[in-house]
Structure formats: structure tokens, C-alpha cells
Amino acid sequence: MKDPKTLLANNREWATQIRQNDPAFFERLAERQNPHLLWIGCADSRVPAEQLTGLLPGELFVHRNVANQVLTTDVNCQSVIDFAVGALKVRHIIVCGHYGCGGVMAALQGGAEGSLGQWLLDLKEVAERHGSLLEGLSFNDQANRLCELNVLEAVCRVSRSPAVQKAWSEGQKLSVHGWIYGVADGELQELGLTVNGQDDIVPARDKVLSSYFTE
């Protein structure tokens, strides 16, 4: 286990290395942030957005929560989308789930209590809504598929959010993507789900859902 003092020492070493490679890096960073991407991902410690994508501080605006959910009632997530789209004018929003997600498995098992249980209620509804796509699979395969379906639902909700709808209505270039991360191999994959405008939402969703019936 890492001691907090070790983290402080690691930080000083990291900052020193950054300054050696680029003496003006932190001066530029302090002036303003100018990311072109919003990442909505899971809070899982194995899925660090910047490291997975090879990006530096200032290049990625990030929101993370348990099981990378996008809920219309979650003011935190919605405010992140508002700020990223309206103020930062990001060009891409990436919703990224990951296989082996503990939140997804807890939703399937139905054993979570307290605040976590409340947080996972919507994910349980997603599983029920797509029951035909989970039926007959092993538990691990059900969990992995639900990880993908959760991303699908989140992409649709992001695309229908007021901030994104407003951006598209005003001609702002903005794409919403659905990705999945393999903790076991460290690789990101596209789910064949990209929404570039209002008219893309339903066709993109239906295309992904239909692909499960042709496997």
C-alpha cells in the first residue's frame, strides 16, 4: 500500500520531470484549460483516463463515477456535460465502460445496499430492459454485455442532454462515442457507436442492438 507521503514525493518527481522536458508547461497550463475531449468513465482505480489515452494534464476533461452512468437526475454529471460543451466547446465526448466492472456485477447480483444500491437502480433497469440479450449467458458474459449496454444507454442520454442538443441546434461540431476498456489486456475498443447529431441517435443505437442478434 502506498503511503500518502510517498505520493507527495512521486508528485515532486513527476513535476520536476515535466519541467525538465518542457520548462513552460505549467505556466501554459495555469493560464487556461483547452481540452477538446470530455471523458465519462468509471471510478474504478484500474481505469485512469489520461494514462489509457496517453494524454497530458489539460488535454482531457474527465468525469468518473461508479459504473460510468449518465443519469438525467445526476446534477454532477449533467453540470460536467454543460461545462464541457458550453464553456470548453469540446469536440468529442467519450463514454467509456470497462469489462469486469464491479458496479455492473453488483447490479446483476442485486446485493448492493445503501447509497450504492440506490445508485445502481438505473443499471438494474437497463439489465431488465435488455433481458433478452442477457438470457442464456454465463454470469461473466452477462456482466460484460451489460457493460456494453450501459455504455449504449449512456451515449444516448448524453446525446439527448440539453447541452448537447443545444450545441447541435446551433451548428456546433460535436460527436459522442461509446468505448469499452479491457482491464485484462489494457486495450480500448470502439463499440461501433458514434453519434454526430440528433438524427444519428436512434439509428446508431439500433445498429448496436441488432448486432447482438446476429452473433
SEZA-245473 format. One record per residue: residue in one letter; x, y, z of N, C-alpha, C in turn. Coordinates in Angstrom, 3 decimals. Atoms other than C-alpha are relative to their C-alpha. Example, Ala and Ser with C-alpha at 12.3 -4.5 7.8 and 13.67 -1.06 7.14 Angstrom:
2
 res     n.c1     n.c2     n.c3    ca.c1    ca.c2    ca.c3     c.c1     c.c2     c.c3
   A    0.890   -1.190    0.000   12.300   -4.500    7.800    0.900    1.200    0.000
   S   -0.820   -1.190   -0.060   13.670   -1.060    7.140   -0.770    1.090    0.730
// end
This chain:
215
 res     n.c1     n.c2     n.c3    ca.c1    ca.c2    ca.c3     c.c1     c.c2     c.c3
   M    0.844   -1.201    0.000    0.000    0.000    0.000    0.878    1.250    0.000
   K   -0.763   -1.235    0.106    1.282    3.430   -0.946   -0.344    0.936    1.164
   D    0.179   -0.975   -1.056    1.807    5.845    1.927   -0.250    1.374   -0.629
   P    0.254   -1.337    0.570    0.418    9.391    1.340    1.268    0.813   -0.222
   K   -1.246   -0.742    0.172    3.930   10.806    1.819    0.737   -0.453   -1.259
   T   -0.608    0.508    1.230    5.118    8.571   -0.997   -0.623    0.670   -1.218
   L    0.688   -0.661    1.115    2.505   10.132   -3.257    0.500    1.422   -0.187
   L   -0.531   -1.357    0.094    3.793   13.609   -2.439    1.385   -0.005   -0.630
   A   -1.339    0.115    0.577    7.331   12.513   -3.267   -0.082   -0.326   -1.489
   N    0.192    0.347    1.407    6.116   10.955   -6.513   -0.416    1.225   -0.805
   N    0.460   -1.211    0.678    4.377   14.226   -7.381    1.147    0.948   -0.295
   R   -1.136   -0.906    0.210    7.535   16.282   -6.902    0.912   -0.515   -1.103
   E   -0.841    0.595    1.053    9.473   13.862   -9.074   -0.647    0.170   -1.364
   W    0.739   -0.146    1.260    6.772   13.956  -11.763    0.057    1.441   -0.493
   A   -0.003   -1.410    0.393    6.566   17.771  -11.749    1.383    0.442   -0.466
   T   -1.365   -0.338    0.400   10.350   18.064  -11.941    0.310   -0.531   -1.389
   Q   -0.251    0.603    1.314   10.483   15.717  -14.900   -0.733    0.758   -1.101
   I    0.763   -0.767    0.980    7.743   17.636  -16.702    0.706    1.315   -0.317
   R   -0.673   -1.290    0.203    9.583   20.951  -16.193    1.315   -0.166   -0.748
   Q   -1.258    0.242    0.717   12.835   19.435  -17.420   -0.258   -0.199   -1.490
   N    0.331    0.258    1.406   11.151   18.278  -20.626   -0.625    1.218   -0.679
   D    0.703   -1.153    0.552    9.085   21.449  -21.077   -0.097    1.060    1.095
   P   -0.048   -0.972   -1.103   10.022   24.371  -18.774   -1.240    0.879    0.127
   A    1.162   -0.901   -0.044    6.924   26.410  -19.690   -1.329   -0.743    0.115
   F    1.228    0.800    0.018    4.416   23.552  -19.400   -1.018    0.479    1.025
   F    0.945   -0.361   -1.050    2.850   24.515  -16.076   -0.444    1.459   -0.103
   E    0.404   -1.387    0.219    2.847   28.225  -16.945   -1.146    0.058   -1.004
   R    1.078    0.034    0.994    0.748   27.482  -20.019   -1.258   -0.622    0.596
   L    1.136    0.703   -0.582   -1.460   25.110  -18.065   -0.755    0.891    0.985
   A    0.623   -0.867   -0.999   -2.116   27.713  -15.372   -0.849    1.097   -0.636
   E    0.744   -1.073    0.661   -3.405   30.226  -17.918   -1.438   -0.409   -0.275
   R    1.352    0.485    0.285   -6.397   28.140  -19.003    0.064   -1.450   -0.437
   Q    0.085    1.353    0.544   -7.559   24.660  -19.889   -0.696    0.059   -1.349
   N    0.567   -0.016    1.350   -8.370   23.904  -23.501   -0.122   -1.421   -0.551
   P    0.140    1.377    0.499   -9.322   20.219  -23.810   -1.027   -0.062   -1.119
   H    0.952    0.194    1.088  -11.114   19.026  -26.920   -0.874   -1.225    0.224
   L    0.730    1.230   -0.261  -12.485   15.876  -25.308   -0.520   -0.032    1.430
   L    0.556    0.322   -1.311  -14.777   15.005  -22.406   -0.043   -1.507    0.117
   W   -0.017    1.438   -0.280  -14.280   11.549  -20.906   -0.958   -0.274    1.155
   I    0.895    0.446   -1.066  -17.108    9.968  -18.911    0.297   -1.468    0.237
   G   -0.448    1.362   -0.253  -15.763    6.836  -17.297   -0.332   -0.476    1.396
   C    0.250    0.626   -1.297  -15.878    4.542  -14.303    1.035    0.472    1.017
   A   -0.900   -0.403   -1.074  -14.353    5.456  -10.941    1.012   -1.082    0.355
   D   -0.910    1.115   -0.270  -12.535    2.097  -10.927    1.459    0.457   -0.109
   S   -1.394   -0.452   -0.051   -8.880    2.667   -9.984    0.860   -0.579   -1.119
   R   -0.768    0.636    1.086   -7.760    0.410  -12.855   -0.227    0.675   -1.349
   V    0.362   -0.624    1.278   -9.181    2.758  -15.498    0.307    1.500    0.029
   P   -0.383   -1.423   -0.028   -7.200    6.042  -15.366   -0.007    0.595   -1.407
   A    0.261   -0.479    1.360   -8.351    8.047  -18.368    1.240    0.525   -0.713
   E   -1.151   -0.606    0.680   -5.204   10.078  -19.117    1.058   -1.046   -0.347
   Q   -1.027    1.005    0.267   -2.877    7.103  -18.824   -0.406   -0.934   -1.125
   L    0.469    0.909    1.057   -5.024    4.896  -21.059    0.134    0.622   -1.377
   T    0.020   -0.693    1.286   -5.088    7.523  -23.777    1.305    0.717   -0.314
   G   -1.300   -0.630    0.238   -1.526    8.841  -23.408   -0.063    1.509   -0.059
   L    0.157   -1.450    0.031   -2.684   12.403  -22.746    0.581    0.645    1.254
   L   -0.578   -0.771   -1.096   -1.183   15.090  -20.526   -1.085    0.803    0.715
   P    0.947   -0.893   -0.669   -2.925   17.301  -17.950   -0.394    1.155   -0.919
   G    0.486   -1.081    0.839   -5.094   19.850  -19.720   -0.554   -0.453   -1.332
   E    0.441    0.488    1.304   -5.895   17.633  -22.699   -1.311   -0.778    0.060
   L    1.193    0.830   -0.142   -8.851   15.695  -21.300   -0.812    0.481    1.200
   F    0.910   -0.369   -1.082  -11.841   16.878  -19.258   -0.683   -1.279    0.450
   V    0.370    1.335   -0.464  -12.887   13.973  -17.042   -1.105    0.038    1.044
   H    1.000    0.279   -1.032  -15.958   12.840  -15.141   -0.044   -1.506    0.204
   R    0.034    1.429   -0.296  -15.943    9.477  -13.374   -0.967   -0.271    1.146
   N    0.864    0.443   -1.089  -18.476    7.656  -11.241   -0.091   -1.523   -0.034
   V    0.127    1.449   -0.045  -19.334    4.094  -10.243   -0.818   -0.493   -1.193
   A    0.633    0.622    1.172  -20.155    2.150  -13.421   -0.294    0.983   -1.126
   N    0.104   -0.973    1.094  -19.817    5.213  -15.695   -1.433    0.247   -0.462
   Q    1.396   -0.236    0.337  -23.504    6.013  -15.559   -0.247    1.476   -0.344
   V    0.461   -1.347    0.332  -25.162    9.044  -17.120   -1.483    0.033    0.315
   L    1.388   -0.071   -0.439  -28.377    9.830  -15.271   -0.510    1.437   -0.130
   T    0.572   -1.348    0.148  -30.670   12.752  -16.003   -0.174    0.675    1.354
   T    0.174   -0.550   -1.342  -31.092   13.187  -12.238    1.321    0.311    0.699
   D   -1.319   -0.208   -0.607  -27.342   13.374  -11.559    0.501    1.402   -0.377
   V   -0.386   -1.386    0.273  -26.651   17.100  -11.304    1.505    0.118   -0.235
   N   -1.456   -0.027    0.169  -22.909   16.430  -11.024    0.378   -0.304   -1.450
   C   -0.331    0.402    1.379  -22.675   14.609  -14.345   -0.550    0.992   -1.012
   Q    0.607   -0.925    0.947  -25.069   16.956  -16.110    0.720    1.341   -0.030
   S   -0.735   -1.266   -0.025  -23.132   20.016  -14.950    1.347   -0.130   -0.696
   V   -1.252    0.247    0.724  -19.916   18.461  -16.271   -0.242    0.079   -1.500
   I    0.325   -0.053    1.428  -21.558   17.967  -19.664   -0.279    1.437   -0.427
   D    0.303   -1.399    0.310  -22.900   21.522  -19.583    1.276    0.821   -0.168
   F   -1.224   -0.795    0.030  -19.493   23.000  -18.822    0.904   -0.406   -1.162
   A   -0.878    0.483    1.071  -17.591   20.805  -21.265   -0.486    0.451   -1.372
   V    0.565   -0.339    1.307  -19.953   21.520  -24.156   -0.177    1.502   -0.159
   G    0.317   -1.416    0.126  -20.990   25.082  -23.411    1.178    0.928    0.177
   A   -1.119   -0.893   -0.296  -17.824   26.629  -21.972    1.294   -0.424   -0.682
   L   -1.260    0.482    0.583  -14.958   24.438  -23.159   -0.119   -0.303   -1.494
   K    0.249    0.291    1.424  -16.552   23.671  -26.545    0.756   -1.251   -0.456
   V   -0.672    1.242    0.390  -15.218   20.113  -26.611   -0.570   -0.494   -1.323
   R    0.427    0.526    1.297  -15.399   18.379  -29.968   -0.479   -1.450    0.096
   H    0.352    1.411   -0.153  -15.796   14.831  -28.670   -0.331   -0.310    1.451
   I    0.325    0.551   -1.311  -17.476   13.151  -25.708    0.132   -1.511   -0.100
   I   -0.225    1.444    0.008  -16.307    9.624  -24.960   -0.581   -0.590    1.278
   V    0.502    0.768   -1.137  -18.349    7.372  -22.693    0.730   -1.340   -0.035
   C   -0.824    1.215    0.002  -16.049    4.533  -21.688   -0.326   -0.881    1.198
   G    0.184    1.008   -1.029  -17.071    1.466  -19.735    1.180   -0.949    0.010
   H   -1.086    0.981   -0.010  -14.857   -1.461  -18.869   -0.532   -1.359    0.426
   Y    0.373    1.357   -0.369  -15.176   -5.215  -18.660    0.463   -0.280    1.434
   G   -0.335    0.306   -1.386  -15.120   -6.662  -15.165   -0.385    1.098    0.967
   C    0.413   -1.136   -0.841  -16.894   -3.608  -13.727   -0.738   -0.503    1.243
   G    0.614    0.438   -1.242  -17.740   -4.192  -10.069   -1.402    0.533    0.186
   G    1.337   -0.566   -0.099  -20.733   -1.864  -10.235   -1.005   -0.761   -0.838
   V    0.878    0.767    0.878  -22.215   -3.781  -13.143   -0.302   -1.363    0.614
   M    0.208    1.313   -0.610  -21.710   -7.113  -11.391   -0.892    0.098    1.231
   A    0.847   -0.195   -1.173  -23.288   -5.741   -8.205   -1.452    0.216   -0.410
   A    1.359   -0.232    0.489  -26.309   -4.571  -10.208   -0.650   -1.309   -0.430
   L    0.529    1.292    0.428  -26.721   -8.043  -11.701   -0.327   -0.901    1.182
   Q    0.197    0.857   -1.166  -26.397   -9.753   -8.341   -1.052    0.555    0.953
   G    1.030   -0.614   -0.815  -28.686   -7.279   -6.623    0.292    0.052    1.480
   G   -0.320    0.043   -1.415  -26.785   -7.347   -3.347    0.445    1.315    0.601
   A   -0.506   -1.276   -0.512  -25.689   -3.719   -3.043   -1.055    0.690    0.854
   E    0.908   -0.689   -0.905  -27.213   -1.717   -0.188    0.403    1.466    0.142
   G   -0.320   -1.386   -0.292  -27.298    1.893    0.974    0.068    0.866   -1.238
   S   -0.144   -0.942    1.109  -26.181    4.662   -1.336    0.391   -0.695   -1.291
   L   -0.406    0.722    1.204  -24.520    2.228   -3.726   -1.188   -0.722   -0.620
   G    1.180    0.666    0.522  -27.711    0.231   -4.039   -0.919    0.955   -0.731
   Q    0.816   -1.015    0.653  -29.629    3.398   -4.876    0.618    0.420   -1.330
   W   -0.701   -0.458    1.202  -27.007    4.441   -7.405   -0.119   -1.010   -1.140
   L    0.012    1.056    1.022  -27.240    1.089   -9.213   -1.410   -0.365   -0.469
   L    1.366    0.349    0.388  -31.040    1.027   -9.525   -0.236    0.169   -1.493
   D    0.202   -0.233    1.436  -30.973    2.508  -13.023    0.708   -1.065   -0.827
   L   -0.739    1.038    0.725  -28.353   -0.008  -14.123   -0.757   -1.326    0.044
   K    0.834    1.195   -0.085  -30.606   -2.815  -12.880   -1.150    0.077   -0.993
   E    1.085   -0.179    0.964  -33.382   -1.362  -15.021    0.492   -0.209   -1.427
   V   -0.591    0.241    1.321  -31.070   -1.383  -18.031    0.103   -1.498   -0.255
   A   -0.118    1.464    0.130  -30.425   -5.099  -17.403   -1.368   -0.630   -0.260
   E    1.345    0.541    0.197  -34.153   -5.791  -17.166   -0.541    0.347   -1.380
   R    0.505   -0.454    1.298  -34.931   -3.779  -20.287    0.605   -0.797   -1.149
   H   -0.685    0.755    1.053  -32.398   -5.770  -22.299    0.180   -1.458    0.412
   G   -0.088    1.362   -0.508  -33.110   -9.104  -20.634    0.205   -1.044   -1.088
   S   -0.125    0.985    1.082  -33.387  -10.930  -23.972    1.429   -0.111   -0.505
   L   -1.388    0.023    0.456  -29.764  -10.002  -24.743    0.923   -0.612    1.047
   L   -0.796    0.577   -1.082  -28.546  -11.396  -21.422   -0.384   -1.448    0.284
   E    0.531    1.328   -0.300  -30.650  -14.541  -21.238    0.883   -1.098   -0.603
   G   -0.753    1.151    0.478  -28.737  -17.816  -21.522    1.505    0.143    0.070
   L   -1.439   -0.219   -0.095  -25.302  -16.290  -20.968    0.498   -0.352    1.395
   S   -0.606    0.187   -1.306  -22.917  -17.157  -18.157    0.016    1.337    0.733
   F    0.005   -1.253   -0.757  -22.683  -14.599  -15.356    1.043    0.970   -0.524
   N   -1.057   -0.889    0.498  -19.368  -13.221  -16.650   -0.365    0.600   -1.347
   D    0.405   -0.512    1.308  -20.731  -12.931  -20.179   -1.158    0.980    0.130
   Q    1.074   -0.950   -0.255  -23.876  -11.263  -18.858    0.566    1.340    0.466
   A   -0.601   -1.225   -0.529  -21.741   -8.766  -16.948    0.697    0.784   -1.101
   N   -0.715   -0.693    1.079  -19.576   -7.986  -19.968   -0.970    0.636   -0.995
   R    0.979   -0.579    0.930  -22.595   -7.492  -22.190   -0.714    1.180    0.634
   L    0.647   -1.119   -0.672  -24.256   -5.287  -19.599    0.925    1.216    0.062
   C   -0.961   -1.108    0.069  -21.065   -3.205  -19.502   -0.166    0.749   -1.321
   E    0.177   -0.617    1.317  -21.572   -2.584  -23.229   -1.349    0.700   -0.108
   L    1.332   -0.592    0.074  -25.308   -1.947  -22.924   -0.098    1.256    0.861
   N   -0.039   -1.177   -0.852  -24.653    0.505  -20.113    0.632    1.179   -0.732
   V   -0.621   -1.049    0.813  -22.341    2.465  -22.413   -0.988    0.488   -1.061
   L    0.991   -0.354    1.020  -25.016    2.362  -25.108   -1.051    0.952    0.566
   E    1.014   -0.853   -0.614  -27.621    3.827  -22.774    0.581    1.372    0.349
   A   -0.638   -1.262   -0.395  -25.176    6.464  -21.525    0.242    0.906   -1.203
   V   -0.227   -0.786    1.216  -24.274    7.589  -25.044   -1.306    0.649   -0.456
   C    1.298   -0.553    0.407  -27.963    8.030  -25.859   -0.431    1.130    0.932
   R    0.394   -1.029   -0.960  -28.531   10.031  -22.670    0.857    1.252   -0.143
   V   -0.853   -1.160    0.266  -25.540   12.262  -23.301   -0.499    0.736   -1.236
   S    0.438   -0.595    1.267  -26.795   12.823  -26.842   -1.312    0.754    0.142
   R    1.290   -0.650   -0.203  -30.223   13.810  -25.545    0.050    1.075    1.092
   S   -0.110   -1.003   -1.061  -28.914   16.096  -22.802   -0.225    1.399   -0.581
   P    0.286   -1.354    0.505  -29.977   19.758  -23.097    1.222    0.703   -0.587
   A   -1.204   -0.688    0.482  -26.386   20.972  -23.525    0.409   -0.492   -1.382
   V   -0.394    0.571    1.297  -25.637   18.602  -26.404   -1.029    0.347   -1.068
   Q    1.046   -0.356    0.952  -28.992   19.214  -28.077    0.129    1.461   -0.435
   K   -0.167   -1.425    0.309  -28.414   22.972  -27.878    1.199    0.213   -0.920
   A   -1.207   -0.141    0.822  -24.910   22.623  -29.323   -0.283   -0.401   -1.443
   W    0.310    0.458    1.356  -26.164   20.648  -32.299   -0.953    0.960   -0.704
   S    0.965   -0.917    0.621  -29.053   23.052  -32.901    0.670    1.290   -0.463
   E   -0.731   -1.211    0.358  -26.523   25.892  -33.078    1.147   -0.269   -0.969
   G   -1.014    0.333    0.988  -24.262   24.058  -35.518    1.369   -0.328    0.570
   Q   -1.288    0.338   -0.622  -21.517   23.208  -33.024    0.381   -1.432   -0.358
   K   -0.464    1.336    0.359  -19.435   20.245  -34.171    0.311   -0.777    1.268
   L   -0.124    0.787   -1.221  -19.703   17.580  -31.515   -0.398   -1.440   -0.286
   S    0.288    1.423    0.180  -19.553   13.786  -31.568    0.034   -0.700    1.352
   V    0.061    0.795   -1.219  -20.479   11.318  -28.824    0.344   -1.439   -0.364
   H   -0.517    1.325    0.330  -18.668    7.965  -28.800   -0.179   -0.972    1.161
   G    0.069    1.047   -1.005  -19.114    4.673  -26.954    1.189   -0.932   -0.113
   W   -1.181    0.857   -0.027  -15.965    2.785  -25.965   -0.070   -0.965    1.170
   I   -0.119    0.955   -1.098  -15.088   -0.166  -23.774    1.474   -0.311    0.213
   Y   -1.409    0.256   -0.343  -11.822   -0.933  -21.969    0.147   -1.402    0.571
   G   -0.291    1.328   -0.514  -10.349   -4.361  -21.344    1.065    0.065    1.084
   V   -0.964   -0.046   -1.098   -8.721   -4.415  -17.919    1.045   -1.108   -0.163
   A   -0.894    1.153    0.116   -7.188   -7.800  -18.764    1.079    0.171   -1.059
   D   -1.012   -0.185    1.051   -5.334   -6.565  -21.856    0.424    1.458   -0.177
   G   -0.393   -1.408    0.069   -5.177   -2.772  -21.402   -0.390    0.717   -1.264
   E    0.335   -0.593    1.287   -6.823   -2.032  -24.743   -1.416    0.582   -0.022
   L    1.286   -0.653    0.226   -9.640    0.341  -25.653   -0.594   -0.479   -1.322
   Q    0.673    0.401    1.228  -12.226   -0.689  -28.230   -1.213    0.889   -0.241
   E    1.236   -0.682    0.368  -14.923    1.191  -30.088   -1.136   -1.012   -0.011
   L    1.162    0.883    0.023  -18.409   -0.263  -29.788   -0.835    0.200   -1.260
   G    0.755   -0.271    1.218  -19.439    0.912  -33.248   -1.126    0.979    0.247
   L    1.055   -0.908   -0.440  -21.410    3.672  -31.586    0.529    1.427    0.031
   T   -0.372   -1.412    0.072  -20.836    7.277  -32.666   -1.216    0.802   -0.445
   V    1.155   -0.855    0.299  -23.493    9.985  -32.665    0.519    1.392   -0.324
   N   -0.476   -1.312    0.450  -22.804   13.159  -34.639   -1.091    1.053   -0.036
   G    1.105   -0.947    0.029  -26.234   14.761  -34.414   -1.278   -0.679    0.431
   Q    1.287    0.487   -0.478  -29.841   14.393  -33.342   -0.507   -1.199   -0.804
   D    0.552    1.044    0.856  -30.755   12.208  -36.313    0.782   -1.308    0.082
   D   -0.822    1.209   -0.093  -27.994    9.696  -35.514   -0.336   -0.867    1.206
   I    0.147    0.693   -1.281  -29.191    8.682  -32.049   -0.677   -1.363   -0.155
   V    0.758    1.249    0.114  -31.815    6.056  -32.873    0.667   -0.991   -0.954
   P   -0.671    0.959    0.885  -30.041    4.524  -35.928    1.258   -0.604    0.612
   A   -1.223    0.510   -0.612  -26.766    4.225  -34.012   -0.328   -1.007    1.091
   R    0.419    0.912   -1.071  -28.497    2.627  -31.038   -0.525   -1.307   -0.568
   D    0.601    1.209    0.581  -30.493    0.196  -33.187    1.054   -0.873   -0.679
   K   -1.051    0.759    0.671  -27.389   -0.800  -35.151    0.767   -0.856    1.000
   V   -0.731    0.755   -1.018  -25.555   -1.834  -31.987   -0.862   -1.122    0.557
   L    0.879    1.012   -0.564  -28.549   -3.674  -30.544   -0.229   -1.162   -0.980
   S    0.243    1.062    0.999  -29.195   -5.569  -33.793    1.216   -0.890   -0.180
   S   -1.203    0.800    0.184  -25.577   -6.713  -33.895    0.054   -1.168    0.976
   Y   -0.013    1.087   -0.981  -26.151   -8.848  -30.779   -0.827   -1.187   -0.474
   F    0.862    1.076    0.477  -28.837  -10.836  -32.579    0.603   -0.732   -1.198
   T   -0.630    0.640    1.165  -26.519  -11.679  -35.495    1.315   -0.675    0.361
   E   -1.269    0.640   -0.423  -23.611  -13.013  -33.430   -0.102   -1.515   -0.136
// end
